[in-house]
Amino acid sequence: MSRSPLSCALLLGLALASSSCAEPGGEAEATTWPDGTAVALGPIPISRAELEEVADALAVVNPINTRRSLRREALIAQLLPRAAARLDAGDEAERSRALAEVGLAVLRDERDGAPPQVFARSGFATDLGFDLWSRARLLEPGSWYGPFEGIGNWFVLRAVDEPGDGVADLETRQYHLEWAAWTFVPPKWGAAESEELCRRYGVQAIQPELADLIPFTYRRPNGS
């Protein structure tokens, strides 16, 4: 798989991450997964829609890559780290999402309350990071959207200028964004913690045709 320097820079994203979680147990009863689940990290489902959405964004960065390689990169670089952070954080991840929902409603003037701290950033796609850019490229300007999931955080986002076409402006157009984030993992949580959780809990393909996307060292012994 070829990967451009631009792709590597974008995949740095909002890499934040987490603390306590229960140890994986022995064989569990058969799990009923939500409709559309593609793969699962331990008990955490990852949907096919999420997989295709991230692969679509990566296709803008690396249009010559095959769909399989884009899905594999989406899974390994984005979706498994997100799932690992939630798995490690446990209930704290859901509390952070609930706070993000409240913050979004306040920013939209849909409820009273103190607004969250809002950050502003202007720059090219590589300046924004993958999490911000991949969402901002599709937003209508002026309104707040979210919550979106990053690696170890939930965030809400507003584009304050007209969106580009998502392709031609990748390296030439500056974006102007505002966002607020709710982090549920420690500052130093990162790739090492994510990889350890993937090996410990195991990743299985709920949709069998996706089994070859999963690194061998992450595969569940009794799964794909």
C-alpha positions, 0 to 999 in steps of 0.5 A: 500500500502506498501512503503519501507524506500528506496521509501520514500527517493527516493521520496524526489527528487528535490522538488522545486516550484512557485508564481503567478497564476490566480484564478479558474473561474466558469464553463468553456466551454468544454475542448479539451484535448491532445491525451493521457491525463490521468488526469488534474489539472485544465487546466494542462494535465497529460498524460498516458505515464507520469503516466506509466513512473513514475509508472514503476520507482516506481515498481523498488523500490516497486516491490510487490505493485499493478499496481494501487497503483504504479499509485496512488503514481506516481500521488500523489507524483510526477505528481500532484506536478509537474503540480501544480508547473507549474500551479502556475508559469504560463509563467515562467515555459515555459520560464524556459523550453526554457532556458533549451532547449538552455542550452542543445543545448550548452552542446551538442555543437549544438549552441554557448553560455555560458554553464549553471552551471553544478553540479556533484553528485555520490551516490546510488539511495537514494543519488540522489533522485527520479528525478535524479535516475529515469531518470539516470537508463535508460540513455546511458552514455556520452550524455546529455539528457532532458529537464526533468521535476522535481517539479518546475524545468526543468533539463538536465542530463548526466550519466558519467558511464555505466548504471546498469540494473535498478533493481539489482543495486538499493542499491549496485551500485553508479551512477556518474551524471552531471546535470544542472537545471532551477528552476521556483518556490520560494525555499520554495514552497512545499507540502502545496502549491501543495495540496492547488492548487489541492484542489482549482483547482480540479483534474479530470480523463480524462480517467474514469478508473483512477478516483479512483486514485484521492484523494477525496479532490482533485476531481472536484465537477462536475468531477470524 
